[in-house]
Amino acid sequence: MGFIETMRSQGHAVESICRVLREQGCQIAARTYRSWKSASRVIAARTMSDAQVVDAVREAAWTTDHHGRRRLTPEGLYGRRKMTAYLRRTTVPDAAAGAVDRAMTTLGLVGVRRDKGTRTTIRAKDGIRAGDLLNRDFTAAAPNRVWVTDFTYVRTWAGFVYVAFIIDVFSQRIVAWHVAATMHTDLSRWSPEDLEAVALAVNNRPRKVLGWKTPAEAFTEQLQSLQ
């Protein structure tokens, strides 16, 4: 708006100024400027409070050193809750959490978290890896010839749960899985009884479930594609 004011003082029309601004990627209409310029315009209380909080957060998050360069202060590493508490103690006693959240988003500030990330791949102390039984060849000629297992975690409302699952290499389907609230070794170890039960369940399922096709079905589909 200040730029439009300056151009108007030099004799340019508002419509022309707005058209040039839109060509440069700044989408603004002439009616928006006139509404802003109107003496009867009422500024919302939230707009004023948000502007006050943005100024307070900017002043708290950055400082200027003796070389004239702006640097991030320790308060600039605060998260939204700590920043809200800091502003209430210092410059803005009635700062709202939502206003601080919007201000930090506007200024591009993200708090530094000290909690440790969840890891599912932890190197053994002896440095010995599990043997590569497939020699990096993750292909199979038919279902139930090669199974692979993996281990991951899923975030839920109650925290993290850990999932170990078995995938059939041919059909790319999960044939079995275990879920637990803790990352213990027993979760990723499959007993012979478990594998036998999984194999029995897979073999008893219809072919359509796993996407298997008999030679007659494959031949029929080829004939239909040629028609």
N, C-alpha and C positions, 0 to 999 in steps of 0.2 A: 504494500500500500504506500509506503514511503517513496518507492521508486516512481509510482504513478503520480504521486503528488509533485515530485521533482520535475517529471516530464510535462505535467500540466502547467507548472510555473513557467516553462520554456515555450508555451504556446501550442503544445500538441493536444489533439483531441483524445478523450478517454477511450473511445472505440478503437482508434488507431493504436494506442498504446497496448490495449488488451489483445488486439489481433497479433501484434508483434510478439507479445509474451507467449501467446498460445503457440505460435510458430516455433518458439524456442523451448517448448515443452512445459511452460508454466500455465496451467489451465486456470484462467480467471475470467470472469465475465464482467462487463461494464456495470450491470445491475448490482453485482457483489460489491464493487467499489462504492457505488452510490449509496447502498445500504449501510456500508461501513462509515461513510462520510456523513450520513444523516444525523442531525442533531438530536432526533428523537430516539436514536438507537440506544437500547438498554443492554449493557454487558451483563451476562449471566454471572452470578456469584461464583459458580464452579469454575468458570473461565478465569476469573481473577485469582481465585485461590490456587488453581493449578499453575498459573504463571508465577505466583509467589513461591510455590514449592519448587518449581523448576529452577528458579534463580537460586534458591537456598541449596538445592542439591548440587547445582553447578559450582557454587562457591565452596561447598564442602568437599567436592570430589577432586577439584583441580586447584593448583597453586602455580605461581610464577616464580621461578628461581632468579638468582642474581644475574643470569645471562639473558633474562627476558623470555625464557622458554617455559611453556606450560608443562607441568608434570602432574601425574596422578598422585593424590595423597593417600595415606593409609585408609582414610574414610571412603575413598573411591572404590575400595575392595569390599565394602560392606554389602550385604544382601538387603532385601527390602525391609525385613523386620528390624535389623540393626540400624539401617539408615533412618527408618521412621522414629525409632527410639532416640537416635542422636539428634534429629531435628527438633523433636519435642523438648529435649534437654537444653538446646542452644538457641536457635533462631526462630523456629515456628512451633510454639507450644501446642497449637491445635491442629497440627499436620495430620491429615487422614492417611490411612494406609493405602487406600486406592489412589489418592493423589500422588503419593510417593512412588507407587508402582508405575503410574503413567509417566511421571517425570523421568524415572530411570529408563523406561523404555524409549522415551523421546531422546534422551542423551546417550543411549546405547550402553548403559552401565549394567553389568551382570556381576552379582556377588560371587566371590570365590568360596567354594565349598571345601571343607576339610575332611569330609567323610571319605572313606576308601571305596573305590569302585569294586563291583562284584567280579571276581575272577573264577572261571571254571577250568582254565588250563594252567596248572601249577607244575612247574618243573620238579622232578624228583631230586632229592638231595644227592643221590649217587650219580646223577646225570645220565642214567641209562633209560633209553626210550623203549616203548613197547615195539615189538617186532612188526615189520611191514609184511603181513602175510599175503597181501594182494600185489605187492610190488607196484603200487600206484596204478593198477589197472582196475578201474571201477566199471567194468562191463560184465555182462552175463548173457549167455545164450538163451536162457529160459528162466521162468520164475523159480524162486526158492533154490537157486543154485548158489547165489552169493548174497549174504546179509552183512550189512555194516551197522555199527552202532555209534551213536554220538551222545553228547551230553551238553545241556544248555540250561539257562535259567529264564524265568518269566516273572515279570513284575505284576503283582496283584495289589488290591487294596489292603490286604493283610500283610504285605511284605513280599519277599522273593520266594518262589518255589523252584525247585530244581527237577529237571526232567531228563531222564535217560530213555532213549528210544532206539528201536531196531528198524532199519529200512531195507526193503528188498531192492537190490540194485537194478534188477530188470524192470520191474513195474514202478519203481520210484515211490512206493507206498509204505507208510508206517505200519508195520505188522504187530508191534507191541511197544509198550512204554511203561515206565515206572515214574511216579511222582512222589517227592518227599519235600519236607520243609527244611531239611538240613542237607549239606553237601558231604555226605559220608561215602566212603568207598563202596559200601554194600549196595548203594543205589545203582551204580553202574556195573555191578557184577551180576551176571545172569547165570543162575544155577541150571544144571542139566534138566531138572524138572520143569523149569520155566520155559526153556527152549523146546522141550518136547511138547508141552502144552500149546505153545505158539505154533509149532509146525502142524500139530493135529488140527488146530482151529483154521489155519490157512488152507490146508488140504481139503477140509470139509466145506469151505466156502464155495459158492458158485463161481464159475469162470467169469461171469459178467462183472462181479465185484472187483476183481483184480484186472479187468480189461484183457483177459486171455482170449485167444481165438483159435478155433480148430482150423486145420488146413482147408476144410470145406467152406468155412465162413470167410476165410481170407480170399479163397478163389472166387466165391460169389461176389464179394465186394469189388474185386478186380474186373469181373465181367460187367457189373453194373456201372463202373466208371468208364468202360469202353463204349457203352451204349449212347 
